[in-house]
Amino acid sequence: MKKISYLFFISFAFILTSCSSDDDSPEASVDNKITYDGKEVVISSGFIEDFGTDEGYYNYDFTVIGTLDGEPYSFYAELYSPITDGNFTPGSFTYVEIESETPPEYFYSYAYLIIGSTEVEVVDGTILVSGSGTDYKISGTLTLENDKTLKVGYSGTFAIIDETEE
């Protein structure tokens, strides 16, 4: 009976996956992976540090985590959005130099990939965020300081850590 239930579950999961949307927009192409240097790392979890308002923006720091061959990978991005109803607003976040006098409405100036104990900073690219509450979709194709490309995409529930009290 267990074998029949297992086969039914696998078949059902395959049908659900096969019936997904054919939309090719970057937001729809999230595959819950970090892709870097020819390697694909399945993302196992994500969390958000909620820092609240900061000089007219709302600051959410997104982190997604995975492991490949026993080595931890994580992607971190400190995102600033316009404040809507006192909250973070999803959108399309553009990389800007930290010294930028007039940042755009949605921006980030600090993001990086960590592989084991090595950190490689993002120096260009756009990060797309949609969702609300604890369910978000984050994706982007980014350029790193070593001139390599990083692709990240995760859709799921994020744990939210309230950092506004500190």
N, C-alpha and C positions, 0 to 999 in steps of 0.2 A: 504494500500500500504506500509506503514511503517513496518508493521508486516512481510510482504513478503520480503522486503529488509533486515530486520534484520535476518530472518531465512536464507536467501541466504548468508549473510555475515558470520553467525555462521557456516553454512555448508562448505563454502569455507575455512574458517580458520581451521576447523577440517580436511579437506582434505589435506591442506598444512602441518599441523602438522603430520598427519599420514604418509605422504610421505617422511619424513625426513630420513636421512642416518642412517644405522644401525651400523655405526662405533662406537666401544666401547672405543676408545682412550680417555684419560682424556680430551684432548682438545675438542673433539666432544661432551662430556657429559655436557656441560654448560647448566644449567637450570635457570639462573637468580635468584639464591637464596643464602642466607647465612643459613647454617644449623649448629646449635649449641645447645647442651644440650637438644636434643629432640624437638627443635623448628625449623620451617622453616620460614624464613623471605624473602618475595619477594623483590628483589632489584628494586628500582624505578628509580635510576639514578646513574651516575658515573662521576667523573671528574679527570683530571690529572693536577698536578702541574709540569710544565716543568722548571727544574732548570739548564738545559744545561750541559755543561761539568764540570767534577770534578775529578782532578787527573787521567786523562786518561780514564775515564768512562763517560757515559752519564746518567744523573739522572732524572728519571720520578717517581713521587709519585702518585700512583693510589689510589683512594678512591671510594668505592661504598656504597650506602645508601639505607636503607629500614626502614619500620615501622611495628611493630607487636603489636596489641592491644594497640595502642597509644604510645608505647615505641620505641624511635629511636634506630636503630642499624646501625653501620657503620664499614667497614673494610678498613684499610689503610695499604699500603706497599710501602716502599721506595726502588725502584729497580735501580740497576746499571748495564748497559749493555756496551759492547764494542761500540765504536763510529763508525758508518758506514755512510759515506757521511755527516758527521757532525750532525747526528741524533741518536735518541734512536733506538736500535735494539731489536725486539722481540726475545724471546727464553725461555729457561728453567732456572729459577732463584733458586739458592740453598741458604739456610740459612747458614750464617757464624757468628761466634762471632765477635763483633765489633773490638776486639783486633787482629784479624787475620792479620798476616803480609803479606801474599800473597793470596788475595782473588781470587776465580775462575773468569773466563771470565764474567759470568752472576751471580750476587749475590744480596742478601739483608741481612741486619743485624738488621733491625727494621721494624716490622709489628705488628699490634694489632687489636683487636676487641673492639669496644665500645658499651656497652648496657646501654642506659640512660646516667649516669655519671660515669659508671664503665669501666675501661680500663683493658684488659687482653692481655698480650704480647704473640706473637708467639715465640716459642723457637726451632722449627724444621719444616721441610717440604720443598716442592718444589712448586713454583708458575710458572705456564705456561702462557705465553703471546703470542698472535699472532695478526696480523692485522697491520694497518698503518693509517696515517692521524689522523682522529678522531674516526675511527671505530676499536675497539679492542675487543678481547676475552681474559678474564683473569680467571684462575681457579686454584684451589689447595686444597689439603687435608692437613691440618696443625695441629701441636701439640702446645697447649697453655701452659703457665706457670703453670696452675692449673691441668695439665695432661689430660685435656679434648681435644676432637678433634673438629676442625672447618673445615667445608667444604664451599668453596665459589666458585661461578661461575657466570660470567656475560658476556654477549655478546651484544654489542650495541655501540651507539655513546657516546663518552665522551666529555664533555666540557674541553677545554684545557686552563689553566691559565698560562700565561707566567711570570715566576718568575726570568728570566735571567737578568732583568734590575735592580734588587735590590742589 
